[in-house]
Amino acid sequence: MADLGDGTDSTTQRGTFQWLARWSQSHPREAALIFGGMAAFIAVAAVGIFGIDTEARIRPALYLVFVGVLVAIVTAMLHDPWIMNLLKWSVLFVCIAWVLVFAFSKLNPQSQGLACFANLLIDCRTTADTVAERANPPPPTPIKTEVAPPAATNYDVFFQFAGAIDRSDVRSVMKKIGDAGWKVEGVDGGGQRTPSAANTAAVRYRDQSDDPTARTLADSLNATKLISRSIKPERNDGVAKGTLEVWISR
């Protein structure tokens, strides 16, 4: 009876494998998903059981699996008429949208957003600087700044700016401020252009005891005529201790 039972089990197993083989042939996509999921679970279990170094062994394998899946998806898409039509219309839509944005960017050269979208292959920061340089004439030649007080060396000065300000002009003012004795950070980079600086004209400081030094720095910046608005000291709890932040826009 035992031998008969073993033979029955073997027959059942062969029948199961044959059914899975036929089902896989008739449903290749569903089979790939199911077997792929099973393989993933087995791989995770193997990692836990054998203590495999995931950084050294698993990551390259995952890259290979990703590439294989990507190739399979692309192959399936190329053979699917509906997906190919969708891709064609999508590419056409993107091309038309880009042409329209490019045309509007020429009609409105001061728009940094349109310029960034129209120049997709160029860093948006570089494009914004170019728009600012083209849209506005250079400011008047900065006059000599006031000499910084002795306490100026106790502060790190950072510049943030927005709008139609040329980065080279900001860099020039930063150098002059630094030559006057202020501890200016990031002079070579010309400060940080950020939308958060829009409609600002302030020297921000943290503690009330920093107000006199911030006021002196604001007076020095006003003397450069970098912007037409008057720059004023402004207390802000978000400023780091021992730091003065210049926020300007034009």
Backbone bond lengths (Angstrom), bond angles and torsions (degrees), N, CA, C in turn:
res aa  C-N    CA-C-N  psi(-1)  N-CA   C-N-CA  omega(-1)  CA-C   N-CA-C  phi
1 M - - - 1.467 - - 1.509 111.25 -
2 A 1.354 116.63 -35.34 1.466 120.40 179.54 1.505 110.99 -64.00
3 D 1.363 116.06 -41.19 1.456 118.69 -179.05 1.506 110.47 -65.98
4 L 1.352 117.24 -37.53 1.462 120.69 178.81 1.511 110.97 -64.78
5 G 1.323 116.00 -38.26 1.467 119.65 178.90 1.512 111.62 -64.85
6 D 1.342 117.99 -42.24 1.462 121.18 179.68 1.519 110.78 -63.03
7 G 1.338 115.71 -40.33 1.461 118.22 179.39 1.509 111.58 -65.52
8 T 1.331 116.51 -38.72 1.470 120.31 178.31 1.514 110.80 -63.46
9 D 1.339 116.62 -42.53 1.469 120.72 178.98 1.520 110.47 -62.12
10 S 1.337 117.18 -42.37 1.470 120.25 -179.17 1.516 110.76 -64.10
11 T 1.335 115.40 -41.01 1.466 119.31 178.98 1.523 111.13 -63.79
12 T 1.334 114.92 -41.66 1.475 119.92 178.96 1.520 110.77 -62.43
13 Q 1.328 117.16 -42.55 1.464 120.77 -179.95 1.519 110.86 -64.21
14 R 1.362 115.93 -43.18 1.466 118.50 179.37 1.516 110.39 -63.57
15 G 1.346 116.11 -39.50 1.461 119.15 178.58 1.521 111.82 -64.10
16 T 1.343 116.09 -38.11 1.472 119.88 178.83 1.516 111.43 -65.43
17 F 1.334 115.94 -44.60 1.467 119.34 179.27 1.522 111.64 -64.64
18 Q 1.333 116.59 -38.57 1.458 119.55 178.57 1.524 111.02 -65.42
19 W 1.349 115.38 -39.72 1.479 118.28 177.95 1.523 110.83 -64.54
20 L 1.358 117.44 -41.94 1.465 120.84 177.82 1.514 111.24 -62.95
21 A 1.329 116.63 -38.67 1.461 119.90 179.19 1.523 110.86 -64.73
22 R 1.335 116.76 -44.60 1.467 119.65 179.37 1.527 110.70 -65.66
23 W 1.338 115.85 -41.71 1.473 119.06 179.78 1.528 111.22 -64.32
24 S 1.332 117.33 -38.96 1.465 121.37 179.13 1.515 111.35 -64.31
25 Q 1.330 116.46 -36.59 1.456 119.91 179.21 1.522 112.07 -70.26
26 S 1.314 116.69 -35.29 1.464 120.11 -179.39 1.529 112.73 -85.10
27 H 1.334 117.64 -20.40 1.470 121.84 178.99 1.529 108.65 -131.92
28 P 1.319 118.55 70.41 1.481 120.77 -174.16 1.520 113.47 -65.04
29 R 1.331 118.15 -38.20 1.473 119.60 -177.07 1.524 110.95 -69.89
30 E 1.351 116.49 -45.73 1.457 119.16 179.68 1.525 110.82 -63.44
31 A 1.341 115.59 -39.06 1.455 119.21 179.16 1.520 111.39 -64.16
32 A 1.332 116.34 -39.63 1.466 119.43 179.91 1.522 111.01 -62.72
33 L 1.335 116.12 -39.63 1.462 119.56 179.49 1.530 110.96 -67.02
34 I 1.322 116.02 -46.62 1.472 119.17 -177.16 1.521 111.12 -65.80
35 F 1.344 116.19 -49.16 1.455 119.12 -179.01 1.522 111.57 -66.55
36 G 1.328 116.40 -33.60 1.464 119.31 176.31 1.513 111.67 -64.16
37 G 1.353 116.13 -41.21 1.462 119.39 177.04 1.510 111.99 -64.45
38 M 1.350 116.08 -41.01 1.455 119.21 177.44 1.526 110.95 -62.14
39 A 1.325 116.29 -41.23 1.461 119.81 179.21 1.523 111.16 -63.45
40 A 1.350 116.29 -37.40 1.460 119.74 179.49 1.525 110.97 -64.61
41 F 1.356 116.20 -43.74 1.462 119.46 178.25 1.527 111.23 -62.82
42 I 1.330 116.05 -40.70 1.463 119.53 178.88 1.522 110.65 -63.64
43 A 1.349 116.34 -40.56 1.460 119.92 179.61 1.524 111.16 -64.13
44 V 1.338 116.74 -41.65 1.467 120.19 179.06 1.525 110.36 -64.17
45 A 1.338 116.03 -41.46 1.458 119.33 178.88 1.525 110.77 -63.89
46 A 1.337 116.96 -39.67 1.464 120.41 179.66 1.516 111.07 -64.11
47 V 1.333 116.52 -38.58 1.465 119.91 178.11 1.516 110.78 -61.09
48 G 1.340 116.22 -44.42 1.459 119.41 -179.00 1.510 113.08 -69.10
49 I 1.336 117.00 -37.24 1.471 120.24 -175.70 1.527 111.49 -74.44
50 F 1.334 115.97 -46.23 1.461 119.87 -173.27 1.530 113.24 -94.96
51 G 1.336 118.20 -2.47 1.461 120.58 178.36 1.520 112.87 61.98
52 I 1.331 117.21 44.11 1.464 121.36 -177.56 1.520 109.90 -71.60
53 D 1.320 116.29 140.68 1.467 122.32 177.03 1.521 108.31 -72.79
54 T 1.350 115.97 105.39 1.467 119.81 -175.57 1.509 112.53 -67.01
55 E 1.330 116.72 -32.57 1.461 118.98 -179.06 1.520 111.58 -65.87
56 A 1.340 116.76 -39.43 1.460 120.53 -173.52 1.521 113.15 -90.16
57 R 1.346 117.61 -28.88 1.467 119.60 -172.19 1.526 112.83 -112.18
58 I 1.343 116.43 -44.67 1.455 119.46 -171.30 1.526 111.96 -75.28
59 R 1.335 117.22 -39.63 1.461 118.94 -175.25 1.528 112.69 -59.57
60 P 1.353 120.05 -47.05 1.480 118.16 176.41 1.523 112.32 -60.42
61 A 1.337 116.40 -36.86 1.461 118.61 178.48 1.523 111.29 -65.19
62 L 1.333 116.66 -39.87 1.461 120.22 177.84 1.519 111.29 -63.19
63 Y 1.323 116.85 -37.97 1.460 119.73 176.94 1.529 110.40 -61.10
64 L 1.338 116.39 -43.57 1.465 120.05 179.83 1.528 110.53 -64.11
65 V 1.335 116.46 -42.38 1.458 120.07 178.43 1.528 110.76 -62.74
66 F 1.331 115.98 -42.08 1.467 120.07 179.57 1.522 110.92 -60.96
67 V 1.332 116.40 -44.66 1.463 119.57 179.24 1.520 110.72 -62.84
68 G 1.343 116.76 -41.49 1.456 119.66 178.71 1.516 112.11 -63.17
69 V 1.336 116.51 -43.55 1.463 120.37 178.06 1.518 110.83 -63.10
70 L 1.336 116.30 -41.54 1.462 120.06 179.80 1.522 111.07 -62.81
71 V 1.329 116.89 -42.81 1.464 120.19 177.83 1.523 110.71 -62.61
72 A 1.340 116.16 -40.91 1.467 119.94 179.40 1.523 111.24 -63.88
73 I 1.329 116.32 -41.65 1.465 120.12 179.82 1.520 110.80 -65.16
74 V 1.332 116.12 -45.53 1.465 119.47 179.82 1.521 110.73 -61.93
75 T 1.334 116.82 -41.27 1.466 120.49 178.94 1.520 110.90 -61.96
76 A 1.336 115.95 -44.04 1.465 119.59 179.08 1.521 111.45 -63.94
77 M 1.325 116.56 -38.58 1.465 120.38 179.99 1.524 111.11 -65.82
78 L 1.322 116.54 -40.10 1.460 120.13 -178.48 1.520 111.76 -65.64
79 H 1.320 117.18 -24.29 1.456 120.95 -179.29 1.526 112.41 -97.95
80 D 1.319 116.76 2.83 1.470 120.76 -179.91 1.524 108.83 -106.06
81 P 1.332 118.92 109.38 1.484 121.21 -176.74 1.521 112.49 -59.06
82 W 1.349 117.32 -38.87 1.463 119.51 -177.73 1.525 111.31 -64.17
83 I 1.340 116.59 -44.53 1.462 120.69 179.55 1.524 110.82 -65.68
84 M 1.337 116.80 -39.68 1.461 119.59 179.32 1.523 110.89 -63.50
85 N 1.335 117.65 -40.76 1.469 120.12 176.89 1.525 111.10 -63.95
86 L 1.346 115.68 -39.89 1.460 119.30 178.29 1.524 111.00 -62.88
87 L 1.342 116.76 -42.53 1.459 120.54 178.68 1.527 111.25 -63.35
88 K 1.319 116.37 -41.81 1.468 119.70 179.94 1.520 111.01 -61.13
89 W 1.343 116.23 -46.78 1.460 119.70 -179.86 1.526 111.13 -66.75
90 S 1.337 117.42 -35.51 1.464 120.38 178.46 1.522 111.32 -65.00
91 V 1.336 115.98 -44.61 1.473 119.65 178.48 1.515 110.21 -62.51
92 L 1.340 116.47 -42.26 1.463 120.19 179.13 1.528 110.89 -62.34
93 F 1.347 116.09 -42.50 1.469 120.12 179.38 1.528 111.32 -62.71
94 V 1.338 117.10 -44.39 1.466 120.61 179.75 1.515 110.80 -62.99
95 C 1.329 116.83 -41.36 1.474 120.21 179.61 1.526 110.95 -63.25
96 I 1.341 116.45 -44.82 1.462 119.67 179.24 1.532 110.58 -63.85
97 A 1.351 116.63 -42.70 1.460 119.91 178.96 1.521 111.14 -61.80
98 W 1.337 116.39 -41.45 1.464 119.20 -179.91 1.526 111.05 -64.94
99 V 1.333 117.06 -40.89 1.472 120.40 179.08 1.523 110.28 -62.50
100 L 1.341 117.25 -42.82 1.463 120.51 179.56 1.529 110.95 -64.71
101 V 1.335 116.69 -44.90 1.469 119.73 179.49 1.516 110.51 -63.91
102 F 1.322 116.90 -40.01 1.464 120.46 179.06 1.532 110.50 -62.02
103 A 1.343 116.47 -41.84 1.465 120.21 178.96 1.522 111.02 -65.34
104 F 1.354 116.88 -44.00 1.466 120.20 179.23 1.533 111.15 -65.42
105 S 1.341 116.81 -33.49 1.469 119.29 179.21 1.523 110.90 -66.24
106 K 1.340 117.18 -30.47 1.461 120.25 176.65 1.521 111.08 -74.95
107 L 1.350 116.01 -33.60 1.462 119.47 178.06 1.527 111.78 -75.27
108 N 1.326 116.42 -27.40 1.466 121.49 179.46 1.533 108.84 -126.81
109 P 1.329 117.75 74.64 1.471 121.01 -173.00 1.526 113.80 -66.88
110 Q 1.331 118.77 -14.03 1.461 120.37 -178.72 1.529 112.68 -85.62
111 S 1.333 117.86 -6.28 1.469 121.05 -179.57 1.521 109.63 -82.07
112 Q 1.336 116.05 112.09 1.459 120.40 179.63 1.520 111.56 -71.43
113 G 1.340 117.54 -33.76 1.464 120.22 179.94 1.514 112.32 -64.32
114 L 1.346 116.85 -46.15 1.461 119.81 178.06 1.522 111.29 -64.06
115 A 1.336 116.07 -39.75 1.459 119.46 -179.72 1.526 111.31 -64.27
116 C 1.327 117.58 -38.90 1.466 120.70 179.17 1.524 111.03 -64.50
117 F 1.352 116.80 -41.55 1.459 119.50 -179.93 1.520 111.24 -70.70
118 A 1.329 116.95 -36.23 1.465 120.49 -178.62 1.521 111.91 -71.24
119 N 1.323 117.48 -25.57 1.468 121.74 -179.99 1.524 108.75 -112.91
120 L 1.328 115.69 71.03 1.464 121.20 -173.10 1.514 112.83 -65.94
121 L 1.337 116.87 -27.51 1.461 120.12 -175.61 1.522 112.83 -87.75
122 I 1.330 117.21 -0.38 1.457 122.01 -179.06 1.515 109.34 -113.61
123 D 1.322 117.22 139.78 1.451 122.19 178.40 1.523 110.06 -55.96
124 C 1.341 116.48 134.10 1.468 120.79 -175.44 1.524 111.49 -62.10
125 R 1.328 117.77 -33.11 1.460 120.31 178.52 1.522 110.66 -63.60
126 T 1.328 116.82 -41.94 1.461 120.54 178.34 1.522 110.69 -65.22
127 T 1.342 116.09 -41.34 1.460 120.08 179.11 1.522 111.08 -63.21
128 A 1.336 117.20 -42.17 1.464 120.88 179.70 1.526 110.92 -62.48
129 D 1.330 116.97 -40.01 1.461 120.28 177.41 1.525 110.86 -63.44
130 T 1.333 116.36 -41.25 1.468 120.64 -179.80 1.516 110.92 -64.62
131 V 1.346 117.05 -42.42 1.462 120.97 178.41 1.520 110.48 -61.36
132 A 1.334 116.20 -43.11 1.463 119.73 -179.84 1.521 111.60 -64.54
133 E 1.322 117.12 -38.28 1.455 120.70 -179.42 1.525 111.74 -68.15
134 R 1.333 117.06 -37.62 1.468 120.61 -177.73 1.522 112.71 -78.04
135 A 1.340 115.90 -31.68 1.459 119.40 -172.65 1.524 113.82 -80.87
136 N 1.325 117.49 -16.93 1.464 118.98 -173.91 1.522 110.88 -136.65
137 P 1.310 116.18 140.40 1.465 119.81 175.29 1.521 109.72 -71.56
138 P 1.313 117.88 157.61 1.462 120.26 178.79 1.529 111.24 -62.09
139 P 1.308 118.09 146.60 1.470 121.31 -179.93 1.519 110.75 -71.79
140 P 1.305 116.59 168.43 1.467 119.47 176.86 1.526 110.67 -57.31
141 T 1.315 115.05 153.30 1.460 120.14 179.52 1.521 109.90 -59.65
142 P 1.327 118.16 122.39 1.470 120.03 -179.05 1.534 111.32 -60.43
143 I 1.319 114.68 140.10 1.457 118.71 177.36 1.510 109.67 -88.71
144 K 1.280 116.57 171.36 1.454 121.25 -176.83 1.522 110.23 -63.65
145 T 1.333 116.08 133.42 1.460 121.39 -179.05 1.524 110.98 -83.97
146 E 1.337 113.48 161.43 1.451 118.83 178.77 1.529 110.26 -72.19
147 V 1.296 115.84 153.65 1.455 120.86 178.08 1.519 108.59 -71.86
148 A 1.319 115.54 134.11 1.464 120.20 -177.63 1.520 110.57 -70.22
149 P 1.334 117.42 147.74 1.474 120.83 176.79 1.522 110.06 -71.04
150 P 1.318 117.52 162.63 1.476 120.28 179.58 1.524 112.98 -56.44
151 A 1.346 116.99 -32.06 1.470 120.14 -178.06 1.517 112.57 -70.08
152 A 1.335 118.00 -11.14 1.461 120.62 -176.71 1.514 112.31 -62.52
153 T 1.316 117.07 -30.48 1.464 120.13 -178.65 1.524 112.33 -70.37
154 N 1.347 117.05 -10.13 1.459 120.47 179.23 1.522 112.45 -87.61
155 Y 1.341 116.99 -0.74 1.467 120.98 -175.22 1.528 110.42 -123.08
156 D 1.329 115.56 143.05 1.463 122.50 169.72 1.525 107.53 -94.97
157 V 1.326 117.31 124.71 1.463 122.38 -176.15 1.527 109.21 -104.65
158 F 1.331 116.26 126.30 1.463 122.23 179.18 1.531 109.12 -119.86
159 F 1.333 116.24 146.19 1.464 122.24 -179.51 1.526 110.01 -113.34
160 Q 1.338 116.12 129.18 1.462 122.92 170.10 1.522 107.61 -125.57
161 F 1.333 117.21 136.63 1.466 118.82 -176.86 1.518 109.93 -145.43
162 A 1.332 115.12 164.05 1.468 121.42 -179.85 1.527 108.18 -151.20
163 G 1.332 114.68 170.87 1.446 119.87 176.53 1.521 113.11 82.31
164 A 1.331 114.79 -155.82 1.460 121.19 -173.83 1.521 111.70 -88.20
165 I 1.313 116.36 55.72 1.459 121.91 176.13 1.517 108.25 -108.54
166 D 1.313 115.42 128.73 1.458 120.68 178.90 1.534 108.68 -74.39
167 R 1.326 116.38 130.62 1.460 120.03 -179.11 1.530 111.50 -60.67
168 S 1.336 116.77 -33.83 1.468 119.21 179.56 1.523 111.20 -64.71
169 D 1.349 117.23 -33.35 1.465 120.18 177.22 1.526 111.08 -70.02
170 V 1.345 115.37 -38.85 1.463 118.74 176.64 1.525 109.98 -63.71
171 R 1.326 116.05 -42.80 1.469 120.22 179.37 1.532 110.62 -61.47
172 S 1.340 116.69 -40.12 1.461 120.48 179.83 1.526 111.18 -62.54
173 V 1.346 116.16 -43.12 1.463 119.96 178.86 1.524 110.33 -66.64
174 M 1.326 116.99 -39.76 1.467 120.00 178.47 1.528 110.98 -60.49
175 K 1.325 116.54 -40.32 1.462 119.71 178.62 1.525 111.15 -65.64
176 K 1.331 116.28 -42.34 1.459 119.62 -179.70 1.524 111.35 -65.03
177 I 1.337 115.45 -41.20 1.462 119.33 177.51 1.530 110.13 -63.04
178 G 1.340 114.99 -41.80 1.456 118.60 178.40 1.518 112.36 -64.79
179 D 1.341 116.88 -39.89 1.465 120.15 178.56 1.522 111.71 -64.75
180 A 1.335 115.91 -26.68 1.469 119.97 179.92 1.521 112.19 -78.41
181 G 1.346 117.15 -7.45 1.464 119.09 176.48 1.504 115.49 120.34
182 W 1.349 117.56 -3.57 1.452 120.02 179.72 1.526 110.12 -82.08
183 K 1.329 116.31 149.92 1.463 122.65 -178.86 1.531 108.33 -93.12
184 V 1.327 115.56 81.84 1.462 122.14 -174.10 1.533 109.40 -89.03
185 E 1.337 116.19 131.34 1.462 121.88 -179.98 1.531 110.26 -99.73
186 G 1.334 116.72 144.28 1.464 121.99 174.19 1.506 114.57 70.99
187 V 1.322 117.60 35.73 1.470 120.56 -178.47 1.518 110.83 -63.08
188 D 1.322 117.88 -44.54 1.463 121.19 -177.37 1.520 111.96 -61.76
189 G 1.317 117.06 -34.22 1.460 120.36 179.24 1.513 113.91 -78.35
190 G 1.330 117.35 -13.70 1.459 119.74 178.76 1.508 114.42 73.92
191 G 1.335 117.75 29.63 1.457 120.40 178.26 1.514 112.31 79.67
192 Q 1.330 115.70 -173.11 1.460 122.22 -177.84 1.517 110.03 -119.98
193 R 1.333 115.74 120.56 1.458 120.06 174.80 1.530 107.90 -84.62
194 T 1.330 116.60 122.85 1.460 120.81 -177.89 1.528 109.81 -145.29
195 P 1.341 118.05 138.88 1.466 120.35 177.29 1.525 112.69 -60.11
196 S 1.336 117.90 -22.57 1.470 120.87 -179.31 1.521 112.28 -65.44
197 A 1.342 116.36 -18.45 1.462 119.46 -178.58 1.524 112.73 -87.81
198 A 1.322 117.78 1.28 1.468 120.51 -179.01 1.529 110.95 -59.65
199 N 1.319 115.81 137.44 1.474 123.46 177.67 1.522 112.51 60.13
200 T 1.323 117.52 34.60 1.464 120.91 177.54 1.520 110.15 -116.42
201 A 1.311 115.58 154.48 1.465 122.90 175.20 1.531 106.19 -160.02
202 A 1.313 115.52 77.71 1.462 118.41 -172.79 1.521 110.92 -152.16
203 V 1.331 114.09 156.73 1.467 122.53 167.31 1.523 105.39 -111.31
204 R 1.304 115.98 109.63 1.463 120.44 -175.10 1.532 110.36 -90.11
205 Y 1.333 115.07 140.83 1.460 121.62 178.87 1.522 108.64 -139.12
206 R 1.320 116.05 167.87 1.467 119.96 -174.55 1.523 112.67 -96.33
207 D 1.314 117.50 -60.86 1.465 121.99 -174.17 1.525 110.69 -95.20
208 Q 1.332 115.20 151.64 1.463 120.04 -179.05 1.522 111.32 -61.45
209 S 1.327 117.14 -28.79 1.466 120.36 179.39 1.529 111.74 -67.37
210 D 1.326 117.31 -15.31 1.468 120.99 179.21 1.528 112.37 -85.64
211 D 1.327 116.84 -6.58 1.469 120.15 -175.29 1.528 113.73 -57.62
212 P 1.338 119.82 -46.95 1.472 118.39 -179.13 1.534 113.09 -59.71
213 T 1.335 116.86 -41.21 1.459 119.63 179.70 1.519 110.82 -68.28
214 A 1.330 117.35 -40.46 1.461 120.63 177.28 1.520 111.21 -63.50
215 R 1.341 116.36 -37.11 1.470 120.00 178.99 1.534 110.34 -66.29
216 T 1.324 117.20 -39.32 1.464 120.38 178.34 1.521 110.62 -64.42
217 L 1.325 117.28 -41.98 1.460 120.47 177.62 1.522 110.68 -64.19
218 A 1.332 117.45 -40.78 1.467 120.38 178.12 1.526 110.91 -61.17
219 D 1.347 117.12 -41.33 1.463 120.26 178.26 1.528 110.84 -62.91
220 S 1.320 116.83 -39.47 1.463 120.24 178.93 1.518 110.75 -65.32
221 L 1.323 117.25 -38.83 1.460 120.82 179.19 1.522 111.27 -70.04
222 N 1.324 117.25 -38.39 1.462 119.95 177.10 1.522 111.30 -62.79
223 A 1.329 116.13 -32.08 1.462 119.94 179.90 1.522 112.22 -68.17
224 T 1.337 117.96 -22.31 1.467 120.23 179.68 1.521 112.73 -78.32
225 K 1.340 117.70 -15.93 1.460 122.59 -178.27 1.529 112.01 59.61
226 L 1.329 116.65 30.20 1.462 119.51 179.87 1.521 111.07 -63.86
227 I 1.345 117.10 -38.29 1.462 121.70 174.91 1.516 107.87 -129.36
228 S 1.325 115.50 158.16 1.460 119.84 -177.16 1.529 112.30 -77.70
229 R 1.315 117.96 -27.86 1.451 121.69 -179.46 1.525 110.32 -73.75
230 S 1.311 115.92 154.49 1.454 120.88 178.20 1.522 109.85 -82.08
231 I 1.323 116.04 126.89 1.458 121.76 179.54 1.527 108.42 -85.93
232 K 1.325 116.65 129.73 1.459 121.16 -175.88 1.527 110.58 -126.75
233 P 1.328 117.53 153.52 1.471 119.95 175.97 1.523 110.56 -69.83
234 E 1.319 115.83 146.88 1.459 120.29 -175.91 1.531 108.91 -146.73
235 R 1.314 116.49 122.31 1.461 120.51 179.53 1.524 109.73 -77.41
236 N 1.350 115.84 135.93 1.456 120.95 -177.48 1.524 108.61 -149.99
237 D 1.335 116.61 121.83 1.466 120.64 -177.63 1.529 112.52 -68.56
238 G 1.341 117.52 -15.42 1.447 120.31 -179.08 1.516 114.02 -79.85
239 V 1.325 116.91 -7.32 1.463 120.81 -179.64 1.524 109.06 -82.01
240 A 1.313 115.56 137.94 1.468 119.91 179.65 1.524 110.16 -68.71
241 K 1.303 116.27 150.74 1.462 121.33 179.95 1.526 109.02 -64.79
242 G 1.325 115.68 137.87 1.456 120.75 -178.93 1.518 113.25 76.33
243 T 1.344 116.35 22.46 1.467 121.36 -177.02 1.525 109.63 -130.93
244 L 1.315 115.13 142.96 1.460 122.34 170.76 1.524 107.23 -120.81
245 E 1.331 116.37 130.05 1.463 121.28 -178.37 1.519 109.70 -114.09
246 V 1.319 115.81 123.99 1.462 121.92 177.95 1.529 107.53 -93.30
247 W 1.334 117.15 120.40 1.453 123.24 178.36 1.523 108.87 -119.41
248 I 1.325 116.27 114.42 1.471 120.41 -175.46 1.524 110.46 -139.06
249 S 1.335 115.55 157.30 1.456 121.38 176.15 1.516 108.56 -155.91
250 R 1.316 114.07 161.64 1.458 119.18 178.62 1.526 108.86 -135.26
